[in-house]
Amino acid sequence: MRILITGNAGYVGSTLVRHLRRVRSEAELIGYDAGFFAHCLTDAETLPETRLTRQHYGDVRELPPELLAGVDAVVHLAAVSNDPMGNRFEQVTDEINAQASLRLARLAREAGVRAFVFASSCSIYGFAEGGPRREGDEVNPLTAYARSKVATERGLAGMNAGGMTITCLRFATACGMSDRLRLDLVLNDFVACAIATGEIGVLSDGTPWRPLIDVSDMARAIEWAIGRDPAAGGEMLAVNAGSDAWNHQVKDLAEAVAAAVPGTGVSINREAPPDKRSYRVDFSLFRRLAPGHQPRSVLGDSIERLKNGLENMGFADKDFRNSSLIRLKTLDRLISRGVLLPSLRWRNGVVGSAAA
């Protein structure tokens, strides 16, 4: 089986490649990445890309159609990947996250690709009062990032798939340890604060709801989507990917981290204005369609792996929110050095490939 993974040299991609190499040892794994964060390695024993068959570097907006020749499945992770980056690069977010995604889907269909897996997000629910959101509920995207995910899902739903099985995995908020760790994610941030400063400062009043999923369980969900029979959900499927047990209020996440890192204090800004990004999510459809690929991690597991990983790195950076572990800061530094343009294109271009 030949699998093309875009955005493979990122937080999720690094973990996915490790997982797929383990469960599909015979597969031909091809990576395609712009390389913005390839240097952001954390506690990695080897370069993650050595597990690939081939690594290509380039802009997903210009992915060469010939890379899709003979490909059985595309896993599309490449994106401007959170709200702060989306707000800073709003037009580029639409170009990369929506327009390039739909172009890639059309190219995949024309190349005869069997399965197209799109990493969507539960953030499309935005602010949702009442019960947990289901797939058929109205979406309420509040940010450029969330709007780009909605636009892609709608574009995929409206295209003629030509027999290609399309799966949009509406992932809960990612967390957990990775070979390319990010600390601009709520649980990861809390663990880093606990270790580096002994204090977790919750910027909101702590009441907003967030569904979470460990990055290792994201990889298992993607494994399922690659092999999904269209009889399970239809040719085009958008499904919430996560677990009902992982719907948490932010204050409870902070308290769980504090309990795991003795001596940690928690302060909550009870005077903060309401955080409109608050939603719970119903994952019953995913549970029914993918019973063998349900999340295995529990909150304590993810906290413990993050704690151990950061400690193994000798992590003690009290100013980590200005470090390369924050993706927006990495982009800002590349732009300030003049090697990356504000359009998020390398100044001198990135072309070519390397065998791994």
C-alpha positions as CSV (number, residue, x, y, z in Angstrom):
1,M,0.0,0.0,0.0
2,R,1.3,3.5,-0.9
3,I,0.3,6.3,1.5
4,L,1.0,10.0,0.9
5,I,1.1,12.1,4.1
6,T,1.1,15.9,3.8
7,G,2.4,17.8,6.8
8,N,4.2,14.7,8.1
9,A,7.0,16.7,9.7
10,G,4.7,18.3,12.3
11,Y,3.3,17.5,15.8
12,V,0.7,15.0,14.6
13,G,2.6,13.8,11.5
14,S,5.6,12.6,13.4
15,T,3.5,10.5,15.6
16,L,1.4,9.2,12.7
17,V,4.5,8.1,10.8
18,R,5.7,6.1,13.8
19,H,2.3,4.5,14.2
20,L,1.8,3.6,10.5
21,R,5.3,2.1,10.2
22,R,4.5,-0.1,13.2
23,V,1.0,-1.3,12.1
24,R,1.6,-1.3,8.3
25,S,5.3,-2.3,8.2
26,E,5.0,-3.2,4.5
27,A,3.5,0.1,3.4
28,E,5.3,2.6,1.2
29,L,5.0,5.9,3.3
30,I,5.7,9.1,1.4
31,G,6.0,12.4,3.2
32,Y,5.3,15.9,1.8
33,D,6.0,18.9,4.0
34,A,7.1,22.5,3.8
35,G,9.6,22.0,6.5
36,F,8.7,25.0,8.7
37,F,8.9,23.0,11.9
38,A,11.2,20.2,10.8
39,H,13.9,21.5,13.2
40,C,11.6,21.5,16.2
41,L,12.6,18.1,17.5
42,T,11.8,17.2,21.1
43,D,13.0,14.0,22.8
44,A,13.4,12.2,19.5
45,E,15.8,9.3,19.5
46,T,16.0,9.4,15.7
47,L,14.8,11.7,12.9
48,P,11.1,10.7,12.5
49,E,11.5,10.9,8.7
50,T,13.8,7.9,8.7
51,R,10.7,5.8,9.0
52,L,9.4,7.0,5.7
53,T,10.1,5.4,2.3
54,R,10.6,8.9,0.8
55,Q,10.4,12.5,1.9
56,H,9.5,15.3,-0.4
57,Y,9.7,19.0,0.6
58,G,7.4,21.6,-1.0
59,D,4.5,24.0,-0.7
60,V,1.2,22.1,-0.4
61,R,-0.4,24.8,-2.6
62,E,1.8,23.5,-5.4
63,L,2.0,19.8,-4.7
64,P,3.1,18.1,-7.9
65,P,0.3,15.9,-9.4
66,E,2.9,13.2,-10.2
67,L,3.5,12.5,-6.5
68,L,0.0,10.9,-6.5
69,A,0.8,8.3,-9.1
70,G,0.1,4.9,-7.7
71,V,-1.0,6.3,-4.3
72,D,-3.7,4.3,-2.5
73,A,-4.4,6.8,0.3
74,V,-3.8,10.5,1.1
75,V,-3.6,11.7,4.7
76,H,-3.9,15.4,4.5
77,L,-2.5,17.1,7.7
78,A,-0.7,20.1,6.2
79,A,-2.4,23.3,7.5
80,V,-1.9,26.6,9.2
81,S,-2.7,24.8,12.4
82,N,-4.2,26.9,15.2
83,D,-6.2,30.0,15.9
84,P,-3.3,32.4,16.6
85,M,-1.6,31.5,13.3
86,G,-4.9,31.7,11.5
87,N,-5.6,35.1,12.9
88,R,-2.1,36.4,11.9
89,F,-2.2,34.8,8.4
90,E,-5.9,34.9,7.6
91,Q,-5.7,35.0,3.8
92,V,-2.9,32.4,3.8
93,T,-4.9,30.2,6.0
94,D,-7.7,30.1,3.5
95,E,-5.2,29.4,0.7
96,I,-3.5,26.6,2.4
97,N,-6.2,25.1,4.6
98,A,-9.1,25.3,2.2
99,Q,-8.1,26.1,-1.4
100,A,-5.0,23.8,-1.4
101,S,-6.9,21.1,0.4
102,L,-9.7,21.0,-2.3
103,R,-7.1,21.1,-5.1
104,L,-5.3,18.1,-3.5
105,A,-8.6,16.2,-3.2
106,R,-9.3,16.8,-6.9
107,L,-5.8,15.7,-7.9
108,A,-6.2,12.6,-5.7
109,R,-9.5,11.7,-7.4
110,E,-8.0,12.1,-10.9
111,A,-5.1,9.9,-9.9
112,G,-7.4,7.1,-8.8
113,V,-6.6,7.4,-5.0
114,R,-8.9,5.1,-3.1
115,A,-9.0,7.0,0.3
116,F,-8.7,10.7,1.2
117,V,-8.4,11.5,4.9
118,F,-8.8,15.1,5.9
119,A,-7.8,16.4,9.4
120,S,-10.7,18.6,10.3
121,S,-11.4,20.0,13.8
122,C,-14.1,20.1,16.5
123,S,-13.3,23.8,16.7
124,I,-15.9,24.3,13.9
125,Y,-18.5,24.1,16.7
126,G,-17.1,27.3,18.2
127,F,-19.5,28.3,21.0
128,A,-22.3,25.8,21.6
129,E,-24.7,25.9,24.5
130,G,-26.7,23.0,25.5
131,G,-25.7,19.4,25.0
132,P,-22.7,17.9,23.2
133,R,-22.5,18.6,19.5
134,R,-23.2,15.9,16.9
135,E,-22.2,15.8,13.3
136,G,-25.5,17.0,12.0
137,D,-25.7,20.0,14.4
138,E,-25.1,23.5,13.1
139,V,-21.5,24.7,13.1
140,N,-20.4,28.0,14.5
141,P,-16.7,28.7,13.4
142,L,-15.3,31.7,15.3
143,T,-11.8,31.9,13.8
144,A,-10.1,31.8,10.4
145,Y,-8.7,28.4,11.3
146,A,-12.2,27.0,12.1
147,R,-13.7,28.7,9.0
148,S,-11.1,27.1,6.8
149,K,-12.0,23.6,8.1
150,V,-15.7,24.2,7.4
151,A,-15.0,25.5,3.9
152,T,-12.9,22.4,3.1
153,E,-15.5,20.0,4.5
154,R,-18.2,21.7,2.4
155,G,-16.1,21.6,-0.7
156,L,-15.4,17.9,-0.2
157,A,-19.0,17.2,0.3
158,G,-19.9,19.0,-2.9
159,M,-17.4,17.5,-5.2
160,N,-17.9,14.4,-7.2
161,A,-15.6,11.9,-5.4
162,G,-15.5,9.6,-8.4
163,G,-15.4,6.5,-6.1
164,M,-12.8,7.9,-3.7
165,T,-13.7,7.4,0.0
166,I,-13.4,10.7,1.8
167,T,-13.2,10.9,5.6
168,C,-13.2,14.2,7.5
169,L,-12.0,13.5,11.0
170,R,-13.3,16.3,13.2
171,F,-10.5,15.9,15.8
172,A,-10.9,17.1,19.4
173,T,-8.1,19.4,20.7
174,A,-4.8,17.5,20.4
175,C,-2.5,16.8,23.3
176,G,0.3,14.5,24.4
177,M,3.9,13.9,23.7
178,S,5.4,13.9,20.2
179,D,8.8,13.8,18.6
180,R,7.9,17.4,17.6
181,L,6.1,18.6,20.6
182,R,3.9,21.8,20.6
183,L,3.2,23.8,23.7
184,D,0.6,26.0,22.2
185,L,-2.1,23.5,23.1
186,V,-4.0,23.7,26.4
187,L,-3.0,20.5,28.2
188,N,0.6,20.7,26.9
189,D,0.8,24.3,28.0
190,F,-0.4,23.4,31.5
191,V,2.1,20.6,31.9
192,A,5.0,22.9,30.7
193,C,3.9,25.6,33.1
194,A,3.8,23.1,36.0
195,I,7.3,21.8,35.3
196,A,9.0,25.1,34.5
197,T,7.3,27.5,36.9
198,G,5.3,25.5,39.4
199,E,2.3,27.6,38.6
200,I,-0.6,27.2,36.1
201,G,-2.3,30.4,35.2
202,V,-5.7,29.8,33.6
203,L,-6.4,32.9,31.5
204,S,-10.2,32.3,31.4
205,D,-12.5,31.7,34.3
206,G,-11.9,28.0,33.8
207,T,-15.5,27.1,32.8
208,P,-15.1,26.7,29.0
209,W,-15.4,23.1,27.7
210,R,-12.8,21.4,25.5
211,P,-12.8,17.9,24.1
212,L,-9.3,16.5,24.0
213,I,-7.6,13.6,22.2
214,D,-4.1,12.3,22.7
215,V,-1.9,12.5,19.5
216,S,-1.3,8.8,19.7
217,D,-5.1,8.2,19.4
218,M,-5.3,10.6,16.5
219,A,-2.9,8.3,14.7
220,R,-5.2,5.3,15.4
221,A,-8.2,7.2,14.1
222,I,-6.3,8.0,10.9
223,E,-5.3,4.4,10.5
224,W,-9.0,3.5,10.6
225,A,-10.0,6.2,8.1
226,I,-7.3,5.0,5.7
227,G,-8.9,1.5,5.6
228,R,-12.5,2.6,6.0
229,D,-15.1,0.7,4.0
230,P,-17.5,3.2,2.4
231,A,-20.3,1.1,3.7
232,A,-19.4,2.3,7.2
233,G,-20.5,5.9,6.9
234,G,-20.8,6.5,3.2
235,E,-18.5,7.7,0.5
236,M,-18.2,11.1,2.1
237,L,-18.1,11.1,6.0
238,A,-17.5,13.9,8.5
239,V,-17.2,12.4,12.0
240,N,-16.2,13.7,15.4
241,A,-13.0,11.9,16.4
242,G,-12.4,11.5,20.1
243,S,-14.1,10.2,23.3
244,D,-17.0,11.3,25.4
245,A,-14.8,10.8,28.5
246,W,-12.4,13.5,27.2
247,N,-14.9,16.4,27.4
248,H,-13.3,18.6,30.2
249,Q,-13.6,22.0,31.5
250,V,-10.4,24.0,31.4
251,K,-10.2,24.4,35.2
252,D,-10.4,20.6,35.6
253,L,-7.5,20.1,33.2
254,A,-5.4,22.5,35.3
255,E,-6.3,20.7,38.5
256,A,-5.4,17.3,37.0
257,V,-2.0,18.6,35.9
258,A,-1.4,20.1,39.3
259,A,-2.2,16.8,41.0
260,A,0.3,15.0,38.7
261,V,3.1,17.5,39.3
262,P,3.3,18.0,43.1
263,G,3.8,21.5,44.4
264,T,2.0,23.1,41.5
265,G,-0.3,26.0,42.2
266,V,-3.3,26.9,40.0
267,S,-4.6,30.5,39.6
268,I,-7.8,31.2,37.7
269,N,-8.8,34.6,36.3
270,R,-12.3,34.7,37.5
271,E,-12.7,38.3,36.2
272,A,-11.9,37.3,32.7
273,P,-14.5,38.0,30.0
274,P,-16.3,34.9,28.8
275,D,-14.3,32.6,26.4
276,K,-16.6,32.1,23.5
277,R,-14.7,28.9,22.4
278,S,-16.6,26.5,24.6
279,Y,-18.2,23.3,23.3
280,R,-18.7,19.7,24.3
281,V,-18.8,17.0,21.6
282,D,-20.7,13.8,21.1
283,F,-18.4,11.0,19.8
284,S,-21.1,8.2,19.6
285,L,-20.9,8.0,15.8
286,F,-17.1,7.4,15.8
287,R,-17.6,4.9,18.6
288,R,-20.2,3.0,16.5
289,L,-18.2,3.1,13.2
290,A,-14.7,2.5,14.6
291,P,-15.1,0.2,17.6
292,G,-11.6,-1.2,17.1
293,H,-9.9,2.2,16.9
294,Q,-11.3,4.0,20.0
295,P,-9.0,6.2,22.1
296,R,-6.9,4.2,24.5
297,S,-5.3,7.0,26.5
298,V,-6.9,8.5,29.5
299,L,-6.1,12.0,30.8
300,G,-3.6,10.8,33.4
301,D,-1.7,8.9,30.7
302,S,-1.2,11.9,28.5
303,I,-0.1,14.1,31.4
304,E,2.4,11.5,32.6
305,R,3.9,11.1,29.1
306,L,4.2,14.8,28.7
307,K,5.7,15.2,32.1
308,N,8.3,12.4,31.4
309,G,9.1,13.7,28.0
310,L,9.7,17.3,29.2
311,E,11.8,16.1,32.1
312,N,13.9,13.9,29.8
313,M,14.5,17.0,27.7
314,G,15.7,18.8,30.8
315,F,12.9,21.3,30.2
316,A,13.0,24.3,32.5
317,D,12.2,27.3,30.2
318,K,10.0,29.7,32.1
319,D,9.7,31.8,28.9
320,F,8.7,28.8,26.7
321,R,5.8,30.8,25.2
322,N,8.4,32.7,23.2
323,S,10.3,29.5,22.1
324,S,10.3,27.3,19.1
325,L,7.8,25.1,20.9
326,I,5.2,27.7,20.0
327,R,4.4,27.4,16.3
328,L,3.6,31.1,15.7
329,K,6.9,32.1,17.3
330,T,8.7,29.8,14.9
331,L,7.1,31.4,11.9
332,D,7.7,34.9,13.2
333,R,11.4,34.1,13.6
334,L,11.7,32.6,10.1
335,I,10.0,35.7,8.7
336,S,12.2,38.1,10.7
337,R,15.3,36.4,9.4
338,G,14.1,36.9,5.9
339,V,14.0,33.2,4.9
340,L,10.2,33.0,5.0
341,L,7.9,35.4,3.3
342,P,4.6,36.6,5.0
343,S,2.8,34.5,2.3
344,L,4.4,31.5,4.1
345,R,6.5,30.7,1.2
346,W,10.3,30.1,1.5
347,R,12.1,33.1,0.0
348,N,14.3,30.8,-2.2
349,G,11.7,28.1,-2.8
350,V,11.7,24.6,-1.5
351,V,12.0,21.9,-4.1
352,G,13.3,18.4,-4.5
353,S,13.1,15.2,-2.4
354,A,15.2,12.9,-0.4
355,A,15.0,9.2,0.1
356,A,14.7,8.1,3.7
